[in-house]
Amino acid sequence: MTTQAAPPPGGAGPAPAPAQVPAEEFARVQQSPEFAELRRSHRSFAFPLTVAFIAWYLLYVLLSNYAGGFMGTKLFGNVNVALVLGLAQFATTFLIAWLYSRHAAAKLDPKAQAIKDGLEGGA
């Protein structure tokens, strides 16, 4: 994965100190419609996927505890349902991380950068 950000100015020296922004400015930005839209965009993606993954994980745990016969069903060779569903937990974890990365790059990062630029430009 590569970044599209330009290298920091001045080479390898210490980073410049961030601009001092008054606390009132942070409070104003937090109440702005742009920040509310950023928060809504994050929550509308993250919360449903979190709930879905927790439900999927709990289903796996409950099946492991109460449906031993089903989970022990051999699919081929020594591979059973429990192993396939357990590996699917890892696959869904990576899938969700990849989807969130794409969502953040496409929807969240531009909105956050606009808010940041407005905050730093207004100071």
Summary of the structure (lengths in Angstrom):
residues: 123
radius of gyration: 22.5
end to end distance: 33.1
largest distance: 66.1
contacts: 256
relative contact order: 0.13
helix: 71%
strand: 4%
